[in-house]
Each structure stands twice: as structure tokens, then as C-alpha cells.
Amino acid sequence: MKVSAFERATNYVVLVFFALVVLGPIGVIVSLAFGPESASVAREGFALHIENFAEAWVVGRFGEYMAWSVVVAVIVVVIAVTCSILAGYAFGVMRFRGSGVLFALFLLGIMVPTEAFIVPLFFDMRSLGLTNTVWGVALPQAAMSIAFGTYWMRTYFRSASLSIIEAARLDGAGSFRILWQILVPVGRPAILTLVLLTFMWTWNEFLIPLVMSPSGTVRTAPLGLAFFQGQYTQGTALLAAGAVLVALPVVVLYIFLQRHFITGMIEGAVRE
């Protein structure tokens, strides 16, 4: 179907409008981060105040908090992606009794919000001695990510070419070899998309680190930013610089994985 020039121009206008709606607040935060701390300095002339980031990094202790975020995110991504690949392969390719019921239990992890089970989960973690530890913060998030990851990878494995799987089995390949040497390399866009989404959700998680580490032993970057905001409610430039520092790792990771992320999102991990 041929698209007219008017329709094409209308599409671009709509896209530009929504792009400005999304990028506008980001631009305001970035401009504040590079701006002066007081209005008196602003009247002296235009200048980029890069020192805001260094001061926010030191005063807000973002080095310590972001280190904890990296540790938690790496643990969650490794556990969640590995378990999601294994579970997705089992539900998507293998046939066994009770698979539908078990898959429905996995889906409960997507349907039930964190607020519904965070209190009993805290008491369970405390009875196991895992509160105020990195495992107490990471394991609940890994379990929540496995629920979505299983659904995501099951969709990919169910749409994988059955002829390739059958040919590999005729050649004597077992289930483990078919998974890791055939399906995983082909499904790299779907897996990397899952890695990026899991990392992003873990990095931005606020409630679980707050509840599972009440003493603040394991304080991640979003928590650090919230406490920094409570201490410096008037320092707009430092708050904006801290927000940019917290968001920067996710942006950098997306830039490196954007090609695979876009491919995985467009295809939905579905292959002919």
C-alpha cells in the first residue's frame, strides 16, 4: 500500500511530538545536572559545571551504592537468565505430565505484585538469616525475573524450527547439547533482550532492597539517591547529577545492546 506524503508527514509529526514528551524531562534533568547550584552563579554567564558530578559522587556515596547495585544486578542476571533458559526449554520443547500446571505457577510470579508478598517474604528471609545480606536482596529479584524470563524464553523455544531439533536428535545430540549448541546461539537477540530487561528492572528496584536490608548494609543506587534527596532537598544541581549517575549504567548497557534489543523486541523471539 502506497503512503501519501500527507500521511508520512503526519506520522513524523506524531513521532516528533511523543519523542519530545519523552525526552523533555530527561533534557531538563541533564541541563540541571550541568547547571550552577545557585541562581547567583547562573547570572555570571553560561558554563558547564562538571564538578557537580564529582561532588555528588563523593557526598552522596554513589560509588559504594552503585557497587552494591552492580553486585546485585550481576547475581540476578546470571541466576535469572540461566534458569529462564532451562525452564523455557523444558516448557517449550519437552513434553511431560503437569507442564501446564507448573507453567501456570510460573506465571503467578508475573501476576502477583511485589507489595502483596513483601512482608511475609521479609520474615522468611529473616528466619533464614538472609536479611541485610546481598543474597537477601538478590534472590527475591531473581525469582521474580525468572517468572517473566521463563515465559519469554518459552515463547522463543516453542517457535524454534522443529526440523533443526529433529535433525540434531537424529545425529545423536542430547537435550543439553541441542539447547546450548543449537538453540541458544540462534536465540541470541531474545536472550540479550532478557539480559537487558532483567538488568534494568534489578537496577531500578527500590522496594526489595529497602525492606530486605533495613539496616542499610546493602544499599543500592536508587536507595542511595532517595536518601541523598532527603539530605539535599535544596541542592537541585547535585540531585540532578546524582540522578544522571544512577541512570547512566542502564543507558550505557542499552547503547551496547540496542541492536539485539530492538531485534528481540520486534521479533518477540519468534522465528520461522
C-alpha positions as CSV (number, residue, x, y, z in Angstrom):
1,M,0.0,0.0,0.0
2,K,1.3,3.4,-1.0
3,V,1.6,6.0,1.7
4,S,0.8,9.6,0.7
5,A,3.0,12.5,1.6
6,F,0.4,13.9,4.0
7,E,0.2,10.6,5.9
8,R,4.0,10.4,6.1
9,A,4.3,13.9,7.3
10,T,1.6,13.3,9.9
11,N,3.4,10.2,11.1
12,Y,6.6,12.2,11.6
13,V,4.8,15.0,13.4
14,V,3.3,12.5,15.8
15,L,6.6,10.7,16.4
16,V,8.4,14.0,17.0
17,F,5.8,15.1,19.4
18,F,5.9,12.0,21.5
19,A,9.7,12.0,21.3
20,L,9.7,15.5,22.8
21,V,7.3,14.4,25.5
22,V,9.6,11.5,26.5
23,L,13.0,13.3,26.1
24,G,11.8,16.6,27.5
25,P,12.1,15.6,31.2
26,I,15.4,13.9,30.5
27,G,16.8,17.0,28.9
28,V,15.6,19.1,31.9
29,I,17.4,16.8,34.4
30,V,20.6,16.8,32.3
31,S,20.6,20.6,32.0
32,L,20.1,20.9,35.7
33,A,22.9,18.5,36.4
34,F,25.4,20.7,34.4
35,G,23.9,23.9,35.8
36,P,25.0,26.0,38.8
37,E,23.9,25.3,42.3
38,S,22.6,28.8,42.9
39,A,20.9,31.5,40.9
40,S,23.7,34.0,41.7
41,V,26.2,31.8,39.9
42,A,23.8,31.4,36.9
43,R,23.8,35.2,36.4
44,E,27.5,35.2,35.8
45,G,27.2,33.5,32.4
46,F,26.8,30.1,30.7
47,A,29.2,27.4,31.9
48,L,29.1,23.6,32.3
49,H,29.6,22.7,35.9
50,I,31.0,19.2,35.6
51,E,32.2,19.4,39.2
52,N,28.6,18.7,40.2
53,F,29.0,15.0,39.3
54,A,32.2,14.7,41.3
55,E,30.7,16.4,44.3
56,A,27.5,14.3,44.1
57,W,29.6,11.1,43.7
58,V,31.6,11.9,46.9
59,V,28.9,13.5,49.1
60,G,26.2,11.0,48.1
61,R,28.5,8.0,48.4
62,F,27.3,6.8,45.0
63,G,30.5,4.8,44.4
64,E,29.5,2.4,47.3
65,Y,25.8,2.3,46.4
66,M,26.5,1.6,42.7
67,A,29.0,-1.1,43.6
68,W,26.2,-2.9,45.5
69,S,23.8,-2.4,42.6
70,V,26.3,-3.9,40.2
71,V,26.9,-6.9,42.5
72,V,23.1,-7.5,43.0
73,A,22.4,-7.0,39.3
74,V,25.1,-9.4,38.2
75,I,23.8,-12.1,40.6
76,V,20.2,-11.6,39.5
77,V,21.0,-11.6,35.8
78,V,23.2,-14.7,35.9
79,I,20.7,-16.7,38.0
80,A,17.5,-15.5,36.3
81,V,18.8,-15.8,32.7
82,T,20.3,-19.3,33.2
83,C,17.2,-20.6,35.0
84,S,14.9,-19.0,32.4
85,I,16.7,-20.6,29.6
86,L,16.5,-24.0,31.2
87,A,12.9,-23.6,32.3
88,G,11.9,-22.1,28.9
89,Y,13.4,-25.0,27.1
90,A,11.7,-27.5,29.3
91,F,8.2,-25.9,28.8
92,G,8.8,-25.0,25.1
93,V,10.4,-28.1,23.7
94,M,9.9,-31.0,26.1
95,R,6.6,-32.7,26.8
96,F,6.0,-34.0,30.3
97,R,3.0,-34.5,32.6
98,G,1.9,-31.5,34.5
99,S,3.8,-29.0,32.4
100,G,0.7,-26.8,32.0
101,V,0.1,-26.6,35.8
102,L,3.8,-25.8,36.5
103,F,3.9,-23.1,33.8
104,A,0.8,-21.5,35.4
105,L,2.6,-21.4,38.7
106,F,5.5,-19.6,37.0
107,L,3.0,-17.1,35.6
108,L,1.9,-16.2,39.1
109,G,5.2,-14.5,39.6
110,I,4.2,-12.0,36.8
111,M,0.6,-11.5,38.0
112,V,1.3,-11.0,41.8
113,P,2.7,-7.6,42.7
114,T,5.7,-7.3,45.0
115,E,3.7,-5.4,47.6
116,A,1.4,-8.5,48.1
117,F,4.1,-10.7,49.4
118,I,7.0,-8.5,50.6
119,V,6.0,-8.7,54.3
120,P,5.9,-12.5,54.6
121,L,8.9,-12.7,52.4
122,F,10.8,-10.5,54.8
123,F,10.0,-12.8,57.8
124,D,11.0,-15.8,55.7
125,M,14.3,-14.2,54.8
126,R,14.9,-13.1,58.4
127,S,14.3,-16.7,59.7
128,L,16.9,-17.9,57.2
129,G,19.4,-15.2,58.3
130,L,19.5,-13.6,54.8
131,T,18.3,-10.1,55.7
132,N,20.9,-7.4,55.4
133,T,22.9,-9.6,53.0
134,V,23.4,-9.4,49.3
135,W,21.6,-12.7,48.9
136,G,18.5,-11.5,50.7
137,V,18.3,-8.6,48.2
138,A,19.2,-10.6,45.1
139,L,17.4,-13.9,45.4
140,P,13.8,-12.4,45.6
141,Q,14.5,-10.3,42.5
142,A,16.0,-13.3,40.7
143,A,12.8,-15.3,41.5
144,M,10.6,-12.6,40.1
145,S,12.7,-12.2,37.0
146,I,12.6,-16.0,36.4
147,A,8.8,-15.8,36.1
148,F,9.0,-13.4,33.2
149,G,12.1,-15.0,31.7
150,T,10.5,-18.4,31.6
151,Y,7.5,-17.0,29.7
152,W,9.8,-15.1,27.4
153,M,12.2,-18.0,26.6
154,R,9.3,-20.5,26.3
155,T,7.9,-18.3,23.5
156,Y,11.2,-18.4,21.7
157,F,11.7,-22.2,22.1
158,R,8.1,-23.0,21.1
159,S,8.7,-21.1,17.8
160,A,12.1,-22.6,17.1
161,S,12.4,-24.8,14.0
162,L,11.4,-28.3,14.8
163,S,13.3,-29.6,11.8
164,I,16.6,-28.4,13.3
165,I,15.8,-30.1,16.6
166,E,14.8,-33.3,15.0
167,A,17.9,-33.3,12.8
168,A,20.1,-32.8,15.8
169,R,18.4,-35.7,17.6
170,L,18.9,-38.0,14.6
171,D,22.6,-37.1,14.7
172,G,22.7,-38.3,18.3
173,A,22.6,-34.9,20.1
174,G,21.0,-34.9,23.5
175,S,18.8,-32.3,25.0
176,F,21.6,-30.4,26.7
177,R,23.6,-30.2,23.5
178,I,20.6,-29.1,21.5
179,L,19.9,-26.4,23.9
180,W,23.4,-24.9,24.4
181,Q,24.9,-25.5,21.0
182,I,22.0,-25.0,18.6
183,L,19.1,-23.0,20.2
184,V,21.0,-20.6,22.4
185,P,23.3,-19.3,19.7
186,V,20.4,-18.8,17.3
187,G,18.3,-17.1,20.1
188,R,20.9,-14.5,21.0
189,P,18.7,-11.5,20.4
190,A,16.0,-12.9,22.7
191,I,18.5,-13.8,25.4
192,L,20.3,-10.4,25.2
193,T,16.9,-8.7,25.4
194,L,16.1,-10.7,28.5
195,V,19.5,-9.8,30.0
196,L,18.9,-6.1,29.4
197,L,15.4,-6.1,30.8
198,T,16.4,-8.1,33.9
199,F,19.4,-5.8,34.5
200,M,17.2,-2.7,34.1
201,W,14.5,-4.0,36.4
202,T,17.0,-5.1,39.0
203,W,19.0,-1.8,38.8
204,N,15.8,0.3,39.3
205,E,14.3,-1.9,42.1
206,F,13.6,0.1,45.2
207,L,11.2,-1.8,47.5
208,I,13.0,-5.1,47.9
209,P,16.4,-3.6,48.8
210,L,14.7,-1.2,51.2
211,V,12.8,-4.0,53.0
212,M,15.4,-6.8,52.9
213,S,18.2,-4.6,54.2
214,P,16.6,-2.5,56.9
215,S,19.9,-1.6,58.5
216,G,21.2,-0.2,55.1
217,T,24.0,-2.7,54.8
218,V,23.2,-3.4,51.2
219,R,22.0,-0.1,49.9
220,T,21.6,0.1,46.1
221,A,21.8,3.1,43.9
222,P,18.1,4.0,43.8
223,L,18.0,3.8,47.6
224,G,21.1,6.0,47.8
225,L,19.5,8.5,45.5
226,A,16.4,8.7,47.7
227,F,18.5,9.2,50.9
228,F,20.6,11.8,49.0
229,Q,17.4,13.6,48.1
230,G,16.3,13.7,51.7
231,Q,19.6,15.3,52.7
232,Y,19.9,17.8,49.9
233,T,16.4,18.9,49.1
234,Q,17.7,22.4,48.1
235,G,20.7,21.3,46.0
236,T,18.9,20.9,42.7
237,A,22.1,20.6,40.6
238,L,23.6,17.9,42.9
239,L,20.3,15.9,42.9
240,A,20.1,16.0,39.1
241,A,23.8,15.0,38.9
242,G,23.1,12.1,41.2
243,A,20.0,11.0,39.1
244,V,22.2,11.1,35.9
245,L,24.8,9.0,37.6
246,V,22.3,6.4,38.7
247,A,20.7,6.2,35.3
248,L,23.9,6.1,33.3
249,P,24.8,2.4,33.6
250,V,21.4,1.4,32.2
251,V,21.8,3.8,29.3
252,V,25.3,2.6,28.5
253,L,24.2,-1.0,28.5
254,Y,21.3,-0.2,26.3
255,I,23.6,1.6,23.8
256,F,25.8,-1.5,23.5
257,L,22.9,-4.0,23.2
258,Q,20.4,-1.8,21.4
259,R,20.7,-3.7,18.1
260,H,19.9,-7.0,19.7
261,F,17.3,-5.4,22.0
262,I,15.4,-3.9,19.1
263,T,15.6,-7.2,17.1
264,G,14.4,-9.2,20.1
265,M,11.5,-6.8,20.8
266,I,10.3,-6.6,17.2
267,E,10.5,-10.3,16.5
268,G,9.3,-11.1,20.0
269,A,11.7,-14.0,20.0
270,V,9.6,-15.6,17.3
271,R,11.4,-17.3,14.4
272,E,10.1,-19.3,11.5
